[in-house]
Amino acid sequence: MSDSNMQYVTSTSFLLLTYAKYLTSARTVVNCGGTVVTPKRLRTIAKKQVHQMGHRHHKSILEAILISYIKALIYSAIWDFL
């Protein structure tokens, strides 16, 4: 996985989790193209992205360690919402 792909997954997941936290605190949902988007749905999408990041072929041990660290941080943030 290239650095830009990892950066995209990491930043997108962080953004989704941050917005989910906001929606939770505001006790609201978002209507997006006729679809109701809940904080739980945003967390699920973020979790899937991180999970898929770990299933790709790793180019090096360092990259595998970095991916594991990022996944741990994001999963920790997800659990904070539960």
C-alpha positions as MATLAB code, in Angstrom:
seq = 'MSDSNMQYVTSTSFLLLTYAKYLTSARTVVNCGGTVVTPKRLRTIAKKQVHQMGHRHHKSILEAILISYIKALIYSAIWDFL';
ca = [
       0.000    0.000    0.000;
       1.429    3.340   -0.949;
       1.973    6.096    1.559;
      -0.748    8.202   -0.059;
      -3.291    5.374    0.304;
      -2.420    4.894    3.969;
      -2.661    8.632    4.505;
      -6.086    8.708    2.830;
      -7.446    5.840    4.929;
      -6.057    7.311    8.135;
      -7.308   10.854    7.545;
     -10.707    9.741    6.238;
     -11.256    7.413    9.174;
     -10.277   10.160   11.602;
     -12.675   12.594    9.912;
     -15.537   10.064    9.997;
     -14.934    9.358   13.692;
     -14.718   13.049   14.546;
     -17.991   13.773   12.755;
     -19.623   10.746   14.398;
     -18.585   12.109   17.787;
     -20.085   15.494   16.912;
     -23.357   13.931   15.745;
     -23.522   11.844   18.910;
     -23.033   14.856   21.153;
     -25.578   16.862   19.144;
     -27.967   13.889   19.217;
     -28.703   14.185   15.534;
     -28.252   12.428   12.195;
     -27.480   13.658    8.671;
     -29.635   13.214    5.593;
     -27.346   12.556    2.637;
     -29.006   12.000   -0.723;
     -32.120   10.603    0.911;
     -30.114    8.282    3.153;
     -30.075    8.820    6.894;
     -26.492    8.675    8.133;
     -26.141    7.929   11.842;
     -23.031    8.178   14.015;
     -23.015    4.374   14.204;
     -22.924    4.118   10.410;
     -19.982    6.533   10.218;
     -18.072    4.478   12.814;
     -18.815    1.294   10.858;
     -17.449    2.806    7.653;
     -14.301    4.006    9.432;
     -13.786    0.586   10.984;
     -14.160   -1.148    7.585;
     -11.572    1.145    6.019;
      -9.059    0.418    8.746;
      -9.798   -3.294    8.595;
      -9.247   -3.371    4.813;
      -5.976   -1.497    5.243;
      -4.647   -4.385    7.311;
      -5.614   -7.027    4.752;
      -3.506   -5.685    1.917;
      -0.092   -7.101    1.131;
       2.565   -5.397    3.263;
       5.709   -4.230    1.508;
       7.808   -4.298    4.647;
       7.802   -5.142    8.312;
       7.928   -1.420    9.140;
       4.768   -0.796    7.127;
       3.035   -3.694    8.903;
       3.988   -2.244   12.285;
       2.767    1.206   11.256;
      -0.545   -0.195   10.024;
      -1.021   -2.089   13.287;
      -0.324    1.072   15.276;
      -2.774    3.149   13.219;
      -5.437    0.445   13.511;
      -4.983    0.336   17.280;
      -5.404    4.115   17.527;
      -8.520    4.159   15.397;
     -10.094    1.124   17.098;
      -9.409    2.830   20.423;
     -11.248    5.925   19.180;
     -14.144    3.756   17.984;
     -14.483    2.127   21.413;
     -14.604    5.596   23.013;
     -17.872    6.161   21.167;
     -19.558    2.988   22.412;
];
